[in-house]
Amino acid sequence: MQGREIFTDRRFGTRPVACADCHADYVEDRIPAARDIKAGRPILGAHGRISAWNGEFVGDALRRYGAGAARCALRYQGRGRSYDDALSPSESGALLAYFRAVSVGSEPRHAPWTALNLPRDSARLADAVDRALRRRGDPEHGTDVFDRACRLCHGAGNTALGPDLHARTFNDTAAARLVWTGRGAMPFFPPGKLSPADVADLLAFLRTVMKHPR
């Protein structure tokens, strides 16, 4: 129960965002009613993985830092000044217990890295951006993508998380890159969550609400 409370608590850190805002605790493609597009991987099976965050956490660090949850708490929730105080040992243990409780037992122990935000991914990122920019994009579907993936942080007036995009200047290349790489407290979406076609539609929508560069 403590792990579930931590997972869903938007007051856990200094920023009003919960683990559950970025990570599902259910099998996403089996719940049609789950509309949100969550940036992170589902936490099912996370307690049994052999590594997390592309190998940053392995061995004892997986147990000590909640299968990598300390990185999220530090970077995205603004909790603590290092992994050691982002999560206490009891909080890490509680999260691992919750991950175990919601898992079905058949999850793979190795989760491949599919993101495009590392320097070694630059060629794949450039290709994805090019494919998104070459598409015309559907602003109506882009509205749906924004509602499901972006509005939580970028809704009008919700400056505690992300800026209101109506007040920002639009650049299609920078926006496409940012979706897949993240920046600061903004998480990144792997292409499996937002494809080049999705991003093209999102860009078409953003052109209708953001300022155009001079």
C-alpha positions as a Python dict, from the first residue, in 0.01 Angstrom:
ca = {
    (1, 'M'): (0, 0, 0),
    (2, 'Q'): (285, 239, 72),
    (3, 'G'): (433, 169, -271),
    (4, 'R'): (100, 240, -439),
    (5, 'E'): (67, 567, -248),
    (6, 'I'): (414, 676, -360),
    (7, 'F'): (341, 570, -717),
    (8, 'T'): (24, 780, -741),
    (9, 'D'): (117, 1076, -515),
    (10, 'R'): (164, 1406, -700),
    (11, 'R'): (288, 1563, -376),
    (12, 'F'): (578, 1323, -340),
    (13, 'G'): (828, 1573, -481),
    (14, 'T'): (850, 1947, -533),
    (15, 'R'): (682, 1920, -875),
    (16, 'P'): (318, 1806, -889),
    (17, 'V'): (376, 1493, -1094),
    (18, 'A'): (340, 1128, -993),
    (19, 'C'): (511, 813, -1115),
    (20, 'A'): (170, 709, -1250),
    (21, 'D'): (164, 1011, -1482),
    (22, 'C'): (449, 863, -1687),
    (23, 'H'): (428, 489, -1610),
    (24, 'A'): (134, 250, -1634),
    (25, 'D'): (76, -12, -1366),
    (26, 'Y'): (-126, -222, -1613),
    (27, 'V'): (-74, -378, -1957),
    (28, 'E'): (-137, -74, -2176),
    (29, 'D'): (-254, -245, -2495),
    (30, 'R'): (-509, -454, -2307),
    (31, 'I'): (-704, -162, -2160),
    (32, 'P'): (-875, 35, -2438),
    (33, 'A'): (-1012, 285, -2186),
    (34, 'A'): (-660, 388, -2083),
    (35, 'R'): (-637, 695, -2307),
    (36, 'D'): (-322, 853, -2171),
    (37, 'I'): (-3, 804, -2370),
    (38, 'K'): (255, 762, -2096),
    (39, 'A'): (615, 847, -2174),
    (40, 'G'): (769, 573, -1961),
    (41, 'R'): (762, 197, -1975),
    (42, 'P'): (497, 14, -1767),
    (43, 'I'): (629, -85, -1425),
    (44, 'L'): (504, -445, -1451),
    (45, 'G'): (804, -671, -1393),
    (46, 'A'): (1033, -380, -1296),
    (47, 'H'): (1118, -549, -963),
    (48, 'G'): (1275, -842, -1150),
    (49, 'R'): (1469, -665, -1424),
    (50, 'I'): (1843, -712, -1452),
    (51, 'S'): (1902, -346, -1541),
    (52, 'A'): (1723, -12, -1563),
    (53, 'W'): (1779, 314, -1746),
    (54, 'N'): (1992, 151, -2017),
    (55, 'G'): (2226, -13, -1767),
    (56, 'E'): (2266, 280, -1528),
    (57, 'F'): (2118, 67, -1248),
    (58, 'V'): (2229, -295, -1212),
    (59, 'G'): (2287, -539, -927),
    (60, 'D'): (2237, -397, -579),
    (61, 'A'): (2156, -52, -721),
    (62, 'L'): (1829, -189, -858),
    (63, 'R'): (1713, -273, -507),
    (64, 'R'): (1859, 37, -343),
    (65, 'Y'): (1711, 279, -597),
    (66, 'G'): (1373, 120, -663),
    (67, 'A'): (1462, -33, -1002),
    (68, 'G'): (1571, 313, -1121),
    (69, 'A'): (1277, 503, -970),
    (70, 'A'): (1522, 725, -780),
    (71, 'R'): (1629, 877, -1112),
    (72, 'C'): (1271, 974, -1190),
    (73, 'A'): (1216, 1111, -839),
    (74, 'L'): (1530, 1325, -864),
    (75, 'R'): (1496, 1451, -1221),
    (76, 'Y'): (1123, 1472, -1283),
    (77, 'Q'): (971, 1511, -936),
    (78, 'G'): (1248, 1734, -800),
    (79, 'R'): (1299, 1523, -490),
    (80, 'G'): (1634, 1532, -313),
    (81, 'R'): (1979, 1624, -442),
    (82, 'S'): (2106, 1278, -536),
    (83, 'Y'): (1977, 925, -582),
    (84, 'D'): (2057, 857, -217),
    (85, 'D'): (1806, 1108, -82),
    (86, 'A'): (1558, 1102, -370),
    (87, 'L'): (1424, 774, -227),
    (88, 'S'): (1482, 628, 119),
    (89, 'P'): (1553, 254, 147),
    (90, 'S'): (1201, 197, 281),
    (91, 'E'): (1045, 394, -7),
    (92, 'S'): (1248, 198, -262),
    (93, 'G'): (1141, -126, -96),
    (94, 'A'): (777, -19, -95),
    (95, 'L'): (787, 66, -466),
    (96, 'L'): (949, -267, -550),
    (97, 'A'): (680, -444, -349),
    (98, 'Y'): (412, -259, -546),
    (99, 'F'): (580, -343, -878),
    (100, 'R'): (580, -708, -771),
    (101, 'A'): (216, -696, -662),
    (102, 'V'): (83, -565, -994),
    (103, 'S'): (302, -785, -1216),
    (104, 'V'): (168, -1096, -1381),
    (105, 'G'): (493, -1291, -1368),
    (106, 'S'): (568, -1331, -1737),
    (107, 'E'): (744, -999, -1799),
    (108, 'P'): (1094, -1017, -1956),
    (109, 'R'): (1383, -943, -1723),
    (110, 'H'): (1559, -737, -1987),
    (111, 'A'): (1383, -430, -2125),
    (112, 'P'): (1551, -307, -2446),
    (113, 'W'): (1636, 62, -2474),
    (114, 'T'): (1420, 212, -2749),
    (115, 'A'): (1457, 584, -2675),
    (116, 'L'): (1633, 831, -2906),
    (117, 'N'): (1785, 1064, -2647),
    (118, 'L'): (2141, 934, -2620),
    (119, 'P'): (2430, 1064, -2834),
    (120, 'R'): (2463, 724, -3000),
    (121, 'D'): (2100, 755, -3115),
    (122, 'S'): (2163, 1074, -3314),
    (123, 'A'): (2132, 907, -3656),
    (124, 'R'): (1806, 735, -3563),
    (125, 'L'): (1675, 1059, -3413),
    (126, 'A'): (1762, 1256, -3728),
    (127, 'D'): (1583, 996, -3940),
    (128, 'A'): (1271, 1005, -3720),
    (129, 'V'): (1262, 1386, -3728),
    (130, 'D'): (1303, 1386, -4107),
    (131, 'R'): (1016, 1136, -4147),
    (132, 'A'): (792, 1347, -3924),
    (133, 'L'): (870, 1670, -4107),
    (134, 'R'): (812, 1516, -4451),
    (135, 'R'): (453, 1426, -4355),
    (136, 'R'): (176, 1680, -4392),
    (137, 'G'): (19, 1597, -4055),
    (138, 'D'): (-342, 1594, -3942),
    (139, 'P'): (-413, 1868, -3683),
    (140, 'E'): (-732, 1695, -3569),
    (141, 'H'): (-544, 1378, -3476),
    (142, 'G'): (-268, 1601, -3340),
    (143, 'T'): (-519, 1750, -3098),
    (144, 'D'): (-593, 1400, -2972),
    (145, 'V'): (-221, 1324, -2936),
    (146, 'F'): (-172, 1647, -2741),
    (147, 'D'): (-467, 1571, -2514),
    (148, 'R'): (-340, 1221, -2438),
    (149, 'A'): (35, 1285, -2411),
    (150, 'C'): (99, 1654, -2344),
    (151, 'R'): (-195, 1831, -2184),
    (152, 'L'): (-116, 1709, -1831),
    (153, 'C'): (196, 1925, -1827),
    (154, 'H'): (119, 2185, -2095),
    (155, 'G'): (-246, 2262, -2038),
    (156, 'A'): (-334, 2630, -2017),
    (157, 'G'): (-250, 2768, -1674),
    (158, 'N'): (-62, 2459, -1558),
    (159, 'T'): (275, 2635, -1531),
    (160, 'A'): (376, 2431, -1228),
    (161, 'L'): (469, 2151, -1466),
    (162, 'G'): (530, 2278, -1817),
    (163, 'P'): (480, 2612, -1992),
    (164, 'D'): (158, 2706, -2167),
    (165, 'L'): (256, 2646, -2529),
    (166, 'H'): (30, 2924, -2655),
    (167, 'A'): (294, 3169, -2532),
    (168, 'R'): (588, 2987, -2692),
    (169, 'T'): (743, 3028, -3037),
    (170, 'F'): (700, 2725, -3262),
    (171, 'N'): (986, 2558, -3448),
    (172, 'D'): (892, 2228, -3606),
    (173, 'T'): (1238, 2070, -3602),
    (174, 'A'): (1307, 2166, -3240),
    (175, 'A'): (961, 2052, -3130),
    (176, 'A'): (997, 1714, -3300),
    (177, 'R'): (1339, 1657, -3141),
    (178, 'L'): (1212, 1762, -2800),
    (179, 'V'): (930, 1506, -2806),
    (180, 'W'): (1182, 1224, -2845),
    (181, 'T'): (1472, 1357, -2636),
    (182, 'G'): (1307, 1548, -2352),
    (183, 'R'): (1476, 1832, -2169),
    (184, 'G'): (1524, 1903, -1799),
    (185, 'A'): (1206, 1796, -1620),
    (186, 'M'): (1031, 1708, -1948),
    (187, 'P'): (1033, 1333, -2016),
    (188, 'F'): (1107, 1181, -2355),
    (189, 'F'): (868, 965, -2556),
    (190, 'P'): (1019, 663, -2735),
    (191, 'P'): (905, 619, -3098),
    (192, 'G'): (699, 320, -2984),
    (193, 'K'): (483, 565, -2786),
    (194, 'L'): (482, 854, -3035),
    (195, 'S'): (571, 754, -3390),
    (196, 'P'): (689, 992, -3666),
    (197, 'A'): (329, 994, -3793),
    (198, 'D'): (201, 1088, -3445),
    (199, 'V'): (461, 1363, -3415),
    (200, 'A'): (373, 1497, -3762),
    (201, 'D'): (11, 1525, -3650),
    (202, 'L'): (115, 1683, -3320),
    (203, 'L'): (324, 1941, -3508),
    (204, 'A'): (26, 2021, -3731),
    (205, 'F'): (-179, 2093, -3419),
    (206, 'L'): (95, 2297, -3251),
    (207, 'R'): (120, 2521, -3558),
    (208, 'T'): (-239, 2627, -3491),
    (209, 'V'): (-180, 2732, -3129),
    (210, 'M'): (183, 2845, -3100),
    (211, 'K'): (354, 3159, -3224),
    (212, 'H'): (542, 3133, -3552),
    (213, 'P'): (908, 3242, -3554),
    (214, 'R'): (982, 3571, -3726),
}
